[in-house]
Amino acid sequence: MQKFITRSAILAAVAALTVVGGGVATAAGATGGVGVQPVSAPIQSGAKFDFKNWDTCQLDKVYDPDTGLGTCMTVIMRDGNLRVGNLDVQIPDGSLMIAGGVAVPEPDSQVFVPAANDGKFGVYSTPITVPGGAFGTGSSEAFGPTAIQATVEAVALPSVQVYNLAVQLPVRLKLSNPLLGNNCYIGSAANPIQLSLALEDAGVAEWISTNGPDVPGGVWPQATHTASNFTVPTASGCGLFGSLNWAVNQRAGLPSGGAGNSLSTTSSVYNAAGWELE
């Protein structure tokens, strides 16, 4: 009976978030425009946003069966644009994913828990081509020795908020190029790029639990987030003994103060309560 009541309370809270925005709707009154749209009909099995891969979630560390609290959550970026200094980089579909679980040890506390021993803080990314390459021209972008790939790497645990879908992500950018070597970074663990992605619009939510017992939870398939005015430090480790740090700084316009730096994304946010995955 206690678990039934707890589950009912959780479902009521989720419904409140979905229909009226919960805390997000309250924030909208002050900032304008932010809100969560009503749930539409469930998506069909095999549709684009089906999701079955919850194995990144350590359920034993996330879910508390006594309180019924704890959520498995995955954020997959479907599209986006990163502006840093002189760089303007388009983010391809699926090139960045945050996956794990969110424990609730205290009523006002949410703690992100990544997969065990993943070494990535629950943040998984693939290299993105830097437009213009080393010289800022289309020809250098495609030419091997001057082409540059950038990979987002988390340097600490992100914060993923279940109730307002916000994400805080401390990262560094690894730049890959034959001349730059394997240790060329913008940002570091001691001095990361701090991306505070605030929810702009959650879009329309879809329940996917009705697709079958193996597909629990729900998804916000087109949640939009923005981060702006974050600072970006100078490069380090580029070239032999850092001999090309200056070149990277010049090409990227680093260091770069907050003004003009921005990240805008459209993401699919998957969410399943722990009791659905027991």
C-alpha positions as CSV (number, residue, x, y, z in Angstrom):
1,M,0.0,0.0,0.0
2,Q,2.8,2.4,0.9
3,K,4.5,1.8,-2.5
4,F,1.2,2.2,-4.3
5,I,0.7,5.6,-2.6
6,T,4.3,6.6,-3.4
7,R,4.0,5.6,-7.0
8,S,0.7,7.5,-7.3
9,A,2.4,10.6,-5.9
10,I,5.3,10.3,-8.4
11,L,2.9,9.8,-11.3
12,A,0.9,12.8,-10.1
13,A,4.1,14.9,-10.0
14,V,5.2,13.8,-13.4
15,A,1.7,14.6,-14.8
16,A,1.9,18.0,-13.2
17,L,5.3,18.6,-14.8
18,T,4.1,17.4,-18.2
19,V,0.7,19.2,-18.2
20,V,1.5,22.5,-16.5
21,G,5.2,22.5,-16.3
22,G,5.6,22.2,-12.5
23,G,8.5,24.3,-11.4
24,V,9.2,25.2,-15.0
25,A,5.8,26.8,-15.4
26,T,6.4,28.9,-12.3
27,A,9.7,30.0,-13.8
28,A,7.9,30.9,-17.0
29,G,5.9,33.5,-15.1
30,A,9.1,35.4,-14.4
31,T,11.0,34.8,-17.6
32,G,8.3,34.2,-20.2
33,G,8.0,31.4,-22.7
34,V,9.3,28.4,-20.8
35,G,6.8,25.6,-20.4
36,V,6.0,21.9,-20.9
37,Q,3.3,20.9,-23.3
38,P,0.6,18.3,-22.7
39,V,1.3,14.7,-23.3
40,S,0.3,13.5,-26.8
41,A,-0.7,10.0,-27.8
42,P,2.0,7.3,-27.2
43,I,4.4,6.8,-30.0
44,Q,4.3,3.5,-31.8
45,S,6.8,0.7,-31.4
46,G,9.7,1.2,-33.9
47,A,9.3,4.9,-34.1
48,K,12.3,7.2,-34.0
49,F,12.2,7.9,-30.3
50,D,11.8,4.3,-29.0
51,F,14.4,3.7,-26.4
52,K,15.3,0.4,-24.6
53,N,18.9,0.9,-23.5
54,W,18.7,1.7,-19.8
55,D,21.8,-0.3,-19.0
56,T,23.8,2.8,-18.2
57,C,21.7,3.3,-15.1
58,Q,22.9,1.8,-11.8
59,L,19.5,1.1,-10.4
60,D,20.8,-0.2,-7.1
61,K,22.5,3.2,-6.5
62,V,19.7,5.3,-8.0
63,Y,16.4,3.9,-6.9
64,D,15.3,3.9,-3.2
65,P,12.5,1.3,-2.9
66,D,11.4,2.8,0.5
67,T,10.7,6.2,-0.9
68,G,10.0,5.2,-4.5
69,L,12.4,7.9,-5.7
70,G,15.1,7.6,-8.3
71,T,15.1,7.9,-12.1
72,C,17.0,6.6,-15.0
73,M,17.6,9.4,-17.5
74,T,19.3,9.9,-20.9
75,V,19.8,13.1,-22.9
76,I,20.7,12.7,-26.6
77,M,21.5,15.8,-28.6
78,R,19.7,15.8,-31.9
79,D,20.9,19.1,-33.2
80,G,22.7,22.2,-32.0
81,N,25.1,25.0,-32.5
82,L,28.2,25.9,-30.5
83,R,29.8,29.4,-30.7
84,V,33.1,29.8,-29.0
85,G,35.3,32.7,-29.8
86,N,36.0,32.5,-33.6
87,L,34.5,29.1,-33.9
88,D,31.0,28.3,-35.0
89,V,30.4,24.5,-34.9
90,Q,27.2,22.6,-35.8
91,I,26.5,19.7,-33.6
92,P,25.3,16.6,-35.6
93,D,22.5,14.3,-34.5
94,G,23.6,11.9,-31.8
95,S,27.1,13.2,-31.4
96,L,26.6,13.9,-27.6
97,M,24.7,11.8,-25.0
98,I,24.4,12.1,-21.3
99,A,23.3,8.8,-19.8
100,G,22.9,7.5,-16.2
101,G,20.5,7.8,-13.3
102,V,19.4,10.5,-10.9
103,A,19.2,9.6,-7.2
104,V,17.2,11.7,-4.8
105,P,18.9,11.3,-1.4
106,E,17.1,14.3,0.1
107,P,13.8,16.0,-1.0
108,D,15.7,19.0,-2.5
109,S,18.7,17.1,-3.7
110,Q,19.3,15.4,-7.1
111,V,22.5,13.5,-7.8
112,F,23.6,12.2,-11.2
113,V,25.0,8.7,-11.1
114,P,26.8,7.5,-14.3
115,A,27.4,3.9,-15.4
116,A,29.9,2.0,-13.3
117,N,33.6,2.6,-14.2
118,D,32.8,4.3,-17.5
119,G,35.6,6.9,-17.0
120,K,33.5,9.5,-18.8
121,F,31.2,10.8,-16.1
122,G,28.2,9.5,-18.1
123,V,29.0,11.8,-21.0
124,Y,29.5,10.1,-24.4
125,S,30.5,12.0,-27.5
126,T,31.8,11.5,-31.0
127,P,34.3,13.8,-32.9
128,I,32.8,16.9,-34.6
129,T,34.5,18.5,-37.6
130,V,35.6,22.1,-36.9
131,P,34.4,24.2,-39.9
132,G,37.4,25.8,-41.7
133,G,39.9,23.5,-40.2
134,A,43.2,25.0,-39.0
135,F,43.1,28.0,-41.4
136,G,39.4,28.8,-41.3
137,T,38.9,27.9,-45.0
138,G,36.7,25.2,-46.6
139,S,39.8,23.6,-48.3
140,S,41.7,23.2,-45.0
141,E,38.6,21.7,-43.4
142,A,38.7,18.7,-45.7
143,F,42.5,18.4,-46.1
144,G,44.0,15.8,-43.7
145,P,46.9,17.7,-42.1
146,T,44.8,20.8,-41.5
147,A,41.4,19.2,-40.7
148,I,40.5,19.4,-37.0
149,Q,38.1,17.3,-35.0
150,A,36.7,18.5,-31.7
151,T,35.4,16.1,-29.0
152,V,33.5,17.2,-25.9
153,E,34.8,15.5,-22.8
154,A,33.3,15.9,-19.3
155,V,35.8,16.6,-16.6
156,A,33.4,16.1,-13.7
157,L,29.9,14.8,-13.0
158,P,27.2,16.7,-14.8
159,S,24.0,17.8,-13.0
160,V,20.8,16.5,-14.7
161,Q,17.6,17.8,-13.1
162,V,14.6,15.5,-13.5
163,Y,11.9,18.0,-12.7
164,N,13.0,20.9,-15.0
165,L,15.1,19.0,-17.5
166,A,18.1,21.4,-16.9
167,V,21.7,20.2,-17.5
168,Q,24.9,21.6,-16.1
169,L,28.0,20.2,-17.8
170,P,31.7,21.0,-17.0
171,V,33.7,20.1,-20.1
172,R,36.9,20.5,-22.1
173,L,37.2,20.3,-25.9
174,K,39.8,17.9,-27.2
175,L,41.2,19.0,-30.6
176,S,42.5,16.2,-32.8
177,N,44.9,16.9,-35.7
178,P,48.2,15.2,-36.9
179,L,50.2,18.4,-36.0
180,L,48.4,19.1,-32.7
181,G,49.2,15.7,-31.1
182,N,47.0,13.7,-28.8
183,N,46.9,16.1,-25.8
184,C,45.5,19.3,-27.3
185,Y,42.7,20.7,-25.1
186,I,40.6,23.8,-24.7
187,G,39.6,23.8,-21.0
188,S,40.8,21.4,-18.3
189,A,39.6,19.7,-15.1
190,A,41.0,22.6,-13.1
191,N,39.6,25.3,-15.5
192,P,36.6,23.7,-17.4
193,I,34.1,25.3,-19.8
194,Q,31.0,25.5,-17.6
195,L,27.9,24.8,-19.7
196,S,24.7,25.6,-17.9
197,L,22.0,24.4,-20.2
198,A,18.6,25.9,-19.2
199,L,15.4,24.5,-20.6
200,E,13.8,26.8,-23.2
201,D,10.9,24.6,-24.3
202,A,10.3,21.0,-23.4
203,G,8.1,20.4,-26.4
204,V,5.5,17.7,-26.5
205,A,6.1,14.7,-24.3
206,E,5.4,11.1,-25.3
207,W,4.7,8.1,-23.1
208,I,6.6,5.1,-24.3
209,S,5.6,2.7,-21.5
210,T,2.5,1.6,-23.5
211,N,4.8,0.2,-26.3
212,G,5.3,-2.9,-24.1
213,P,6.8,-4.0,-20.8
214,D,10.4,-3.7,-22.2
215,V,10.0,0.0,-23.1
216,P,9.2,1.9,-19.9
217,G,9.1,5.6,-19.2
218,G,8.6,8.6,-21.5
219,V,10.4,11.0,-23.7
220,W,10.5,14.6,-24.5
221,P,11.7,14.2,-28.1
222,Q,12.4,17.9,-28.9
223,A,13.5,19.6,-25.7
224,T,15.4,22.8,-26.5
225,H,18.2,24.1,-24.2
226,T,20.5,27.1,-24.3
227,A,23.7,28.2,-22.5
228,S,25.3,31.6,-23.0
229,N,27.9,33.9,-21.7
230,F,30.3,31.2,-20.5
231,T,34.0,31.8,-20.5
232,V,36.5,29.7,-22.5
233,P,40.2,29.5,-21.5
234,T,43.3,29.2,-23.7
235,A,44.5,26.0,-25.2
236,S,47.1,23.7,-23.7
237,G,49.1,20.7,-24.8
238,C,48.9,21.5,-28.5
239,G,51.9,20.5,-30.5
240,L,55.3,19.4,-29.1
241,F,55.6,20.8,-25.5
242,G,52.6,23.1,-26.3
243,S,54.4,24.8,-29.1
244,L,51.2,25.3,-31.1
245,N,49.0,26.6,-28.3
246,W,49.4,30.1,-29.7
247,A,48.1,28.9,-33.1
248,V,45.0,27.3,-31.6
249,N,44.4,30.4,-29.5
250,Q,44.7,32.6,-32.5
251,R,42.5,30.4,-34.7
252,A,39.8,30.0,-32.1
253,G,40.0,33.5,-30.6
254,L,41.0,32.4,-27.1
255,P,40.7,33.2,-24.3
256,S,37.1,34.2,-24.9
257,G,35.0,36.1,-22.3
258,G,31.4,35.3,-21.8
259,A,29.9,37.7,-24.4
260,G,29.1,35.9,-27.7
261,N,29.8,32.4,-26.5
262,S,26.7,30.2,-26.7
263,L,25.4,26.7,-27.1
264,S,21.9,25.9,-28.3
265,T,20.6,22.4,-28.6
266,T,17.6,20.3,-29.4
267,S,17.6,17.0,-27.4
268,S,15.6,13.9,-26.8
269,V,15.2,13.5,-23.0
270,Y,14.3,9.9,-21.9
271,N,13.0,9.4,-18.4
272,A,12.0,6.2,-16.5
273,A,11.2,6.0,-12.8
274,G,13.2,3.4,-10.9
275,W,10.1,1.3,-10.1
276,E,9.4,0.8,-13.8
277,L,12.8,-0.8,-14.2
278,E,12.9,-3.0,-11.1
